[in-house]
Amino acid sequence: MLMLYTSIWLTFTHKEVEELISPPSNTRMATKFRKNPSFSSPPRPPNRFLLFRRDFFAKMKQQGMKMTHAKVSRLTSEEWKKQPAEVLRYFEILEQLAKDKHKEIYPAYRYSPKPKKKLAKL
C-alpha cells in the first residue's frame, strides 16, 4: 500500500536524524514544563515506535497525503509490523540517540509513573 522502509530508504542525512531525535518543543507537556518547570515534569523521551511514526507522518505529508491522525496511527502500526529486522534495529538505535539527547536537555528527568486512580464502585 504505502512504502516500506528499505536499506536504501534508510539513508537519512545528519540534519534529518537530528530533527527526528530532538524532543518536540510544541507538545503540551513541553510547553507546560517551559512555562513552569517547578510544577510540571518534562516530556518523556520518544520510543522507537514514536520516532517511526513521526518520520512516517512526515514522509506522508511530503507525498501530499492528507488524513486524520487516527488513520495515520493505524497505517503506521500496520507498516511497523511489516518492517524487517534491520529497520527495527535502526529505529532502536535512533531511540537510544533520542534518549541521550533528552538527557542533555532535561538532565534531572526521572521517569515516575503516576499510580492509576481506582474507579468508584457502582
N, C-alpha and C positions, 0 to 999 in steps of 0.2 A: 504494500500500500504506500507507505512513505519510505524514505531512505533508511537503509540500515547503516550503522557506523561500520566502516571498514578501516583497515590499516592505512589506506591512502587518505581516507577522510579524517583520520585522527592526527593529521599534521596541523596542529594549532601553532600560531605564532606566539612569541613570548607575551605580547600585549594581550592576545585573546585569553591566554591562560591566566594572566594577572587579573583581567576583568572577571573571569569566571570564578576564581577562588576568593576574590575580595568580598568581604561581607557587604551586602547591600545596605546603603545608608538611608534608604527611603522606606524601610519597613516600619510598622507600628512600634515594635519593640526597640529598634534603633533610635527612632525619633523620641520615644518616651525616655530612653536612657540618656540621650543627649540633653534633653530639657531638664532632667532632674536625676543625676546619676546616684545620688544617695538614697533615693526612694524606689528605684526600679533596678532590675537586673539587666545586664546586656543580652543581646540576642544570642541564641545558640549557634555554634558553627554548623555549616551545611554538611549533610552526609552525602555519600556518593550518588544516591538517587536524586536528591535535590539539585546537585550540580548537573547531573544528566538532564533533569527536567528544565533547568534554567537554560542550558545550551540547546536542548531540543526546541524549546519555545522560541528562542532567538532565531534558530535556523528556519522555523516555520514562518516567523514574521518576515524574514528575508525573502522567502519564496512567495510572500503575499497572501498567505493563508490566514483567514480570519475565522475564529471560532471561540466558543466560550471556554473559560478556564477549566470547567468540569470536563469538557470534551478533550481539551489538551491533556489534562491529567490522565484520562482514560487511555488516550493514544500513547502517551509517554509510558504508562505502565505496560501496555501491550508490547511496545518496542523494547523496553528494558528487559522483558522476559525472553526476547528473541536474540539478544546480543551474545556474541561469542565471548569466551573467557578473556581474551586479550582486551576487549573493550571494557569489560567489568574491572579488570585489573588496572587499566588506565584511569578509570574514574576512582578507584580505590587510592591510587597514588595522588590524584587531584584532591581527594578528601583529606589526605594527610597534609598536603600543602596548605589547604584551606584552614585546617586546624592550627597549623603553625602560624599562619597569617593572623588568625583570630586571636591567638595567644599574644602576638605582638601588639595588637590594637587594644585588647582587653586583658591585660596581664593578671588582674585579680579575679577573673571569671572562674567560678566553680559551678559545675552542674549540680543543682539541688532541686530535684523534682518536688512539686507540691503534693501533699497527700490528697487522694481523691475524697471528695465530700460524699458522705453516705446519704442516700436518698431516704426521705421520710417514708415510713411505712404507712400504707393506706388503711 
